[in-house]
Amino acid sequence: MNDLINRILRDTREAVERRRKAKIPERRSNILSLSNAIKGKDKSIIAEIKPKSPTDGALIGNRDVVSIAGEYAEGGAVAISVLTSPYFGGKVENVSIVKGGAGVPVLYKDFVLDEYQVREGYGSGADAILLIEGISPVEELLDVVADLGLEAVVECHSAEDIEKAVNAGAEIIGINNRNLRTLAVDIETTARLAEYVPEDRIVISESGVKTAADAQYLFDCGADALLIGTALMRSENPREFLRACSYSI
């Protein structure tokens, strides 16, 4: 595993241990279905709030998460992914802030290592939780997610990951085009791996979209939805970028 990822995992474990001392907030919002949102549109985009990148630096500028979420919703995003890791400029509180005004499902995105994070995401208003094969205890946490009435996106990086996720009962498979060992991004990853996902599961292609043409290519490869972060955060007009990706021909 890449040294950066190892540092993130170490710090995440330590942060979770510290947060255990605090009471998880009581959920006050209805649960919205991520899978239904994706199925309700031909070309679905999950727009990510990513305040900074560990490799590229600050992305948010002088904006705030509320204004960004509003732009995403206006642009037609079917859901909003909220990065909660400090390495990405995130914090758990952003989940409840976004949920309060987004009107679309919210994905809690972190390196989820512990049941506490799932329950924390639920209490903060998340509708879905990202789990990562090879990092998260997927089979165990899928049960927790289901018990809470949420959905899970299980991120995979290989055919073996996909097989494990499907066998564990994952209904939404994320194919990450970023290699966690090298951090290199290759959208051909989705082209190679999508065929391993059963037709009755939802496929989300994550990372690597820079243009509407990239989006069209990934939809053509079998993705039901795309998760786009950096390109949207860098865009001068996120609404138009979302529309271009959603309606590309």
C-alpha positions in Angstrom: 0.0 0.0 0.0 1.2 3.5 -0.8 2.9 5.3 2.2 0.3 8.1 2.0 -2.6 5.7 2.3 -0.9 3.9 5.2 -0.5 7.3 7.0 -4.2 8.1 6.3 -5.3 4.7 7.7 -3.1 5.1 10.8 -4.4 8.6 11.5 -8.0 7.5 10.8 -7.8 4.7 13.4 -6.4 7.2 16.0 -9.1 9.8 15.1 -11.9 7.2 15.5 -10.6 6.2 18.9 -10.7 9.8 20.0 -14.2 10.4 18.6 -15.6 7.4 20.5 -15.6 9.6 23.6 -18.2 11.9 22.0 -21.8 11.1 21.7 -23.0 10.3 18.1 -25.6 12.8 17.1 -29.2 11.6 16.9 -30.4 11.4 13.3 -33.1 13.9 12.4 -33.4 13.4 8.7 -35.2 10.9 6.5 -33.1 8.3 4.6 -33.0 8.8 0.8 -32.2 5.9 -1.4 -29.0 6.2 -3.4 -29.8 3.2 -5.6 -33.2 4.6 -6.5 -31.6 8.0 -7.3 -29.1 6.4 -9.7 -31.8 4.2 -11.3 -34.0 7.2 -11.8 -31.6 8.8 -14.3 -30.0 7.5 -17.5 -26.6 9.1 -16.8 -26.2 9.7 -13.1 -23.4 11.8 -11.5 -22.5 11.6 -7.8 -20.8 15.0 -7.2 -18.1 15.1 -4.5 -17.2 17.8 -2.1 -13.4 17.5 -1.8 -12.0 20.6 -0.2 -8.4 19.6 -0.9 -6.3 16.8 -2.3 -3.3 15.3 -0.5 -1.4 15.5 -3.8 -2.8 18.6 -5.5 -3.5 20.9 -2.5 -6.4 23.1 -1.8 -9.4 22.9 -4.1 -12.2 24.8 -2.3 -10.9 28.3 -2.5 -13.1 30.9 -0.8 -16.3 28.7 -1.2 -18.1 26.8 1.4 -19.7 23.4 1.4 -23.3 24.8 1.4 -22.7 26.8 -1.8 -21.0 23.9 -3.5 -23.7 21.4 -2.6 -26.3 23.9 -4.0 -24.4 24.2 -7.3 -24.2 20.4 -7.5 -27.9 19.9 -6.9 -28.7 22.6 -9.5 -26.5 20.9 -12.0 -28.4 17.7 -11.7 -26.2 15.6 -9.4 -28.3 12.6 -8.2 -26.3 12.5 -5.0 -23.5 14.3 -3.1 -20.4 12.6 -1.8 -18.9 14.2 1.3 -15.3 13.5 2.1 -14.8 13.5 5.9 -11.1 12.8 6.2 -8.9 15.8 7.3 -6.4 14.7 4.6 -9.0 15.9 2.1 -9.9 19.0 4.1 -13.1 17.2 5.3 -14.8 16.8 8.6 -17.8 14.7 9.7 -19.9 17.8 10.5 -20.0 18.5 6.7 -22.2 15.5 6.2 -25.0 17.0 8.3 -24.5 20.5 6.8 -24.9 19.1 3.3 -27.7 16.9 4.2 -29.6 19.8 5.7 -30.0 21.5 2.3 -29.1 19.2 -0.5 -32.4 17.4 -1.2 -30.5 14.4 -2.7 -28.8 11.4 -1.0 -25.5 12.0 0.8 -22.6 9.6 0.7 -20.3 9.5 3.7 -16.9 8.9 2.2 -13.9 8.1 4.3 -11.5 5.2 4.9 -14.1 3.3 7.0 -12.4 0.9 9.3 -14.8 0.6 12.2 -18.5 0.2 12.9 -18.3 3.5 14.8 -17.8 5.4 11.5 -21.0 3.8 10.0 -23.1 4.8 13.0 -21.5 8.2 13.0 -22.4 8.6 9.4 -26.0 7.5 10.1 -26.3 10.0 13.0 -24.9 12.8 10.9 -27.5 12.2 8.2 -25.7 10.1 5.6 -27.8 8.0 3.3 -25.0 5.7 2.1 -21.5 4.7 3.3 -18.4 4.0 1.3 -16.7 0.8 2.1 -13.4 -0.3 0.5 -12.5 -3.9 -0.2 -9.0 -4.7 1.3 -9.4 -1.8 3.8 -12.8 -2.0 5.4 -14.2 -5.1 7.1 -16.8 -5.2 4.3 -18.9 -8.3 5.2 -19.2 -7.2 8.8 -20.1 -3.6 8.0 -22.6 -4.4 5.3 -24.7 -5.9 8.1 -24.4 -2.8 10.2 -25.3 -0.6 7.2 -28.4 -2.7 6.4 -29.5 -2.7 10.0 -29.5 1.1 10.0 -31.5 1.2 6.8 -28.6 2.8 4.8 -26.9 1.6 1.6 -23.3 0.9 1.0 -21.0 1.6 -2.0 -18.3 -1.1 -1.9 -15.2 0.2 -3.7 -13.2 -2.3 -5.6 -9.9 -2.3 -7.4 -9.7 -5.7 -9.0 -11.8 -8.6 -10.2 -11.0 -10.4 -7.0 -12.4 -7.4 -5.0 -15.5 -7.5 -7.0 -16.1 -11.2 -6.4 -15.6 -10.7 -2.7 -18.0 -7.7 -2.6 -20.7 -9.5 -4.6 -20.4 -12.6 -2.4 -20.7 -10.4 0.7 -24.0 -9.1 -0.7 -23.0 -5.7 -2.0 -25.6 -4.2 -4.3 -23.6 -1.1 -5.3 -20.1 -1.7 -6.7 -17.7 1.2 -7.0 -14.8 0.7 -9.4 -12.0 3.1 -8.5 -9.9 4.1 -11.4 -7.2 5.3 -9.0 -4.6 2.6 -8.0 -4.2 3.0 -4.2 -0.6 1.6 -4.4 0.7 4.1 -7.0 -2.1 6.7 -6.9 -2.1 6.7 -10.7 -5.5 7.1 -12.4 -6.5 5.1 -15.4 -10.1 5.2 -16.6 -9.5 2.0 -18.5 -9.8 0.3 -15.1 -13.6 0.6 -15.4 -13.4 -0.8 -18.9 -11.6 -3.8 -17.7 -13.5 -4.5 -14.5 -17.2 -3.6 -15.3 -17.8 -7.0 -17.0 -17.1 -8.8 -13.7 -20.1 -7.0 -12.0 -23.4 -8.9 -12.3 -26.1 -7.2 -14.3 -28.4 -6.9 -11.3 -25.9 -4.7 -9.4 -25.2 -1.0 -9.8 -21.8 0.1 -11.1 -20.3 3.4 -10.1 -17.0 4.5 -11.8 -14.9 6.6 -9.4 -12.1 9.0 -10.2 -10.5 10.2 -13.5 -13.3 12.1 -15.2 -11.8 15.3 -16.6 -14.1 16.0 -19.6 -17.6 15.1 -20.8 -15.9 12.8 -23.3 -14.4 10.8 -20.4 -17.9 10.6 -18.8 -19.4 9.3 -22.0 -16.7 6.7 -22.4 -17.3 5.4 -18.8 -21.0 5.2 -19.3 -20.4 3.3 -22.5 -18.2 0.9 -20.5 -21.2 0.0 -18.4 -21.1 2.5 -15.5 -24.6 3.4 -14.1 -23.1 6.4 -12.3 -19.9 8.4 -12.1 -18.4 9.8 -8.9 -16.6 13.0 -9.8 -14.6 15.1 -7.4 -11.5 17.0 -8.4 -12.7 18.1 -11.9 -15.9 19.5 -10.4 -14.0 21.3 -7.6 -11.7 22.9 -10.2 -14.5 23.8 -12.6 -15.3 27.4 -13.0 -18.9 26.3 -13.6 -19.8 23.1 -11.8 -23.4 23.3 -13.0 -22.5 23.3 -16.6 -19.8 20.6 -16.2 -22.4 18.3 -14.5 -24.9 18.9 -17.3 -22.3 18.3 -20.0 -21.3 15.0 -18.3 -24.9 13.9 -17.7 -26.1 14.7 -21.3 -23.0 13.9 -23.3 -23.7 12.0 -26.5 
